[in-house]
Amino acid sequence: MNNCEVFKLCREITLWRALILGEPDYAENVRTAEGPFWCPDSIEDCPRRKEMLGYTPEQIKERRETYQKQFEETSLYRQMGLDPFENVGETVDDLLLKSFGGSDDF
């Protein structure tokens, strides 16, 4: 994997992280930035770049899918008025039931 591919992956993963954490302004800055200037770390010091240089294409695909799934879940939590980080480990079904004041004791 060359530096250009690593840069694109870093940028994409950083964008997903910003969206997951609910930081749309930061996400927009990452999305629209040109060159390596969006990243707070220098190329030599960036742990994400070093980590991704060792990834296989399959691992990169898995990581991308994981971030996308996390984003979809945190978006759903926020739409329901819940803090996604307070509800770690609860399923979407649990949260839906809770949001409607229901109980899982049938």
N, C-alpha and C positions, 0 to 999 in steps of 0.2 A: 504494500500500500504506500503510495507516495504522499508527500506533504499536502498536496492540494486535496486529495481524498480525505486525509485526516482532518484538515481544516474544515471541510464541508460537514463531516460527521460531528466534529466538536461543536460546530455552530448549530447543527440540527438538534443535538442532544441538549445543549445549553438552552435552546429555544423551548424544547419540551419541558425542561426543568423549570424555567421561568413561568411557563403557563400552568404547570402543575402547582407551583407555589402561589399562584394567583398574582403574579406581577406583570400585568399586561404592558405597562410602559417599558419595562426592561426587555420584555419579549419583543416589542416593536423595535427597540434600539438594536437588539441582536439581529432581527430579521432584515433590517434595512442597512446595517453597517457594511462598509466595504473594507476588504482587507482584514488583517489580523487585529485591527485596532479595538474591536469590540471586546476582546478577551483581556481580562486583567493580568493574566500571567504571560510572561515572555514564552516564546516557542520552546526554548530550552528547558524552562522550569515547569511547564504545564503538565500536571499529572494526568489529565484526561488525554492529551496527545500521546504521552508515553504509553499509557494504558491501551489506547486504540491501535497503536502501531503493532501490537502483538495479537490483535483480534483477527479471527478468520471471518470471511464474509458471512458465514452462518451465525456466528456470535454477534456480529453487527446487526444483522436482521432481527435476531432475538431481542437485542437491546432496544432497537427502534420500536419494535412491537410492544415491549414492556412499557416504555415511556408513553406510547400512544394510549395503551390501555389505562395507565395511571391517570393520564390527562382526562380521558373520558369519565373515569370514576370520580375524580375530584370535581369535575364540572357538574356531574349529577348531584354530588353532595351539596355543592354550593347552591344549585338551583333549588334544592330542598331546604335551604337555610341552615345547613349543618357545616361545621368545621371539619373538613376531610381529615385533618390530622388528629382530631379528638376521637374520631371513630375508626381508628386503624384496627383492622382485624374483623370488623363487622361486615357482613355481606350486604349487597345492595338490597336484598329482600328484607333483611333485618332493619335497615334504615327506612325503607318504604313503610314497613309495618309500624315502626316507631313514629314516623312523621304523620301517620294517620291516627295515632293514638290507640293503635291496636295492640293486641297481645298475641304471642305465639302459643299461649295455652288454650288449646281448642277444647 
